[in-house]
Amino acid sequence: MNANDRTPADLLRSALAADPARPLVTFYDDATGERVELSVATFANWVAKTANLLQGDLAAGPGDRLALLLPAHWQSAVWLLACASVGVAAEVGGDPAAADLVVSGPDALEAGLACTGERVALALRPLGGRFPQPPAGYADYAVEVPGQGDRFAPFAPVDPAGDGVGVAGTELTWEELVERARADAARLGLGPGSRILSGLSFDTWEGLSAGLFAPLAAGGSVVLCRNLDRLSEPALTQRIASERVTHTA
């Protein structure tokens, strides 16, 4: 990857320039049997649409804080990169009452109502499906995002030293996040073409790093598994083989 990349959005742009067709995020939910594979180009398209939603319809920008109430999921990864693209600070599992806007999964809708700003809900259904009934007090992400533009340009340049991601008491600027992700990638032995399988949650830095930022920084990819404890050992061994996994977290 480009040594001059200073934000996660920079890392994604470099990945897109290097090989847009390669897999970036492969997601499994072992409670539902869902499998989704997103190439760099497809992932970047979701990020662009979400960033346009965030900056345009939700009127969010640098200095705003977003409470991200989502599990380890491919759509959570999209939102994190969208925040990085706009410059909105993302607090994973943050207090909605202290946030300017909230993005919630189906299990945190009640808690998210404490946010007095914009609220967006994700059903987390296969293929990004919408809620059967829109949750009261929320915009349905699956309804709002498809019509957004496929290209994104921030109204103001994102400051690498600006507030980035907060998780489990750790607050990182975008630049610190990239530096830490690179260090984690080196520690894990990740490099271009590496493919890491992670069953870690996103409520710790270790989970965020292994499940998104370290493979992105290394030019690798991730097999992100939710509810991995429901998978038998033989099935896990088969997945590691079939997905060409080189590292596990």
N, C-alpha and C positions, 0 to 999 in steps of 0.2 A: 504494500500500500504506500501511498504518498507520505513521505516523512513530514511534509508541511501541513498535513491535515490536523486541524486543531479542534474540530467539533465533530460529533457523530454524523451530522449532515455532510461534512466534508468526506468522512470515511465512506458514506454511502455513494456519494458522487464518484469517488475514486473506484469503488467496486463496479459501478455502472459503466464507467469508461473502460475498465479492464476486461470485463466479460459479463455482459448483461444477461446472457442466457443460462449461466450456471446457477444451480440451486443455492439459495441463501438460508431460508428457513423452511424446514420440514416439520410440520406439527402433527402430533398424535394426541388424541384424547382416549385413553383406555377405559373410560367409563361409557363412551358412546360408540367407539369404533371409528371415529373420524380420523381421516388422514388428509392433510392439505400440504402441497408442496408449492412454495413460491420461489421463482427465480429472482435474481437481483432486479431485473426489469419489472416484474410483476409487483414485488415488494415496494420498489421505488414509486410505482404508480399509485399504490394504496397510500403511501406516505404523502405524495403530492396532493392527492384528493383530500386527505385528512388535514393536511396543513392549510389548504385553501379553505376548508370548513372552519378550522380553528381561527385563522386570521380574518376571514371574510365574514361569514355568518355569525360567528361567536365573538367577533371584535376583540380577540385576544392578541397580546403582543408582549414584547420584552418588559419585564417587571411584574407581569401577572403570574399567579401561582395556580397550578392545576392539581387537584387531588385525584390521583389515579387509583380507583378502587376496582382493580381487575386482577385476575390470577395470572400465572404464567400461561400465555396464550399468544398465538401469532398476531392477533389484533392488539394486544398490549404492546408488543414490539413495534407495531406500526405507530401507535400513539406516542411512544417514547421518541421515535425518530421524527414524528411530526412536530412535537414540542421542541426538539432540537432545531428543526428547520425554521420555526417561527421565533424561537428564543424565549418560549414560555417555560418557566421552571416547573418540573414535574415532581410531585411528592407522592411516592408509591405508598399506598395505604395511609395517605395524609388525612388530616382533620378537615372534613368538608366545610365546617363552620368557619375555618380560618382561610379557606381558599377562595379565589376569584371565580373559579368554575370547577365542576366536578365531572368526571367520566366514570360511570359505574357499570358493573356487571349485574346480573340478575339477583345475586345474593346480597348486594349492598345498596339496593334502591332506597330503603327506608333511611339508612344512615346518610345517604347522599342528599336527602332533602334538607339537611341542615345548611347546605350551601345556598346563599342568597343570590348567587350569580347564575350564569348559564349552566344547565345540566344536560348531559348527554348519556344515554343508556345503550348498552350493547347486550343483545340477547345471547351472544356467544354460541349461536346455533351453527351447525355445519354450513360451510360455504358462505359464512357471514350473513345468514338469514335474519330477517326482522322478527320483532315480537308479534305474536298473534294479535295481541291488543297492546297498543302503545302505553307504556307506564305513565301514570299521572305525574305531571311536573317535569317530564323529561322529553327531549327530542330523541327520536329513535335513530341511532347512527346509521343503520342499514337503509333507512328511508332518505336520510339527508346526504349521505356521502356519494352515491352514484352519480349525481348530476354535477359534482364539483369538477373543476378543471384538472387535466392530466399533467399540467406543468405548474410549477410553483416558483414564485419569486417573493422573498420577504419584502415588506414595506421598508424595513430598516435592516442593515447588516446585523447578523447575530454576533454579539460580543463573546469571544471564547472565554473571557474572564467573568461572564455573567452567571447568575445562578442557573444551575443545570438540573441535576437530579438529587433528590433526597430519599434515602431509604434506611430504615432501622437506625435512625440517629446520625447517619453519615450524610453530610451535605457536600456535594461536589460541583464545581464549576464545569462547564462543558470541556474546557481544556484539561482540567484535572481528571475528568472522567476518561478522556481519550488516553492520557498518560497512564492511568491506572489499568485501563483495558489492555494497553500494549504490554505493560509489565505482567499482567495475568496471562496473556497469550504466551509470552516468553516462558513463564514459569510452568505453564501447562504443556509447553512444547508445540504450540499451534503455529502453523505457517500456511502459506498459500496452498489451497487444496485440502487442508485438514478438515475433518468432519467430526464434530463433538456431539455426543448424545448427553443431554441434560434432563434430569427429572427433578431438578431443584426448583423451588418456588421463587417467585420474583420479590418476596418480601425481605430479602437480604441482598447485599452487594454481590456476594458470591453467586447467588442465583441469577441476578441480572447480568453479571459478567459472563458466566459460562453459557447462559441461555441467549445472549445477544451480542454484547459489546466486545468481548474478547475475540470470538470468531470473526466479527466484522472488522476489527482492527487488524487481524492477522491475514485477511484475505481468504478466510475459510468459510464454513457453513455450520449450521446447528440443526440437530434433530431434537426438537423441543417436545418433551413428553409430559402431558398432564395425567394425573392419576396413574402414574407408572407402577404404583404398588399393587395394582390389580392385574399386572402382567406376570405370568409365570416365568420362571427362570429359563425353560427351554424356548419360550416365545421371545424373551428378551435376547437370548443368544441368536435366534433367527433374525430378529430385527437388526441387531448390530451387524450381522453378515449382509443382509439384504440392502441395508442403507449405506454400506461401505464405511461404517464408523471407524475412525482412527483413534479417537479419545473418548473417555467417558467422565462425567462429573456427577 
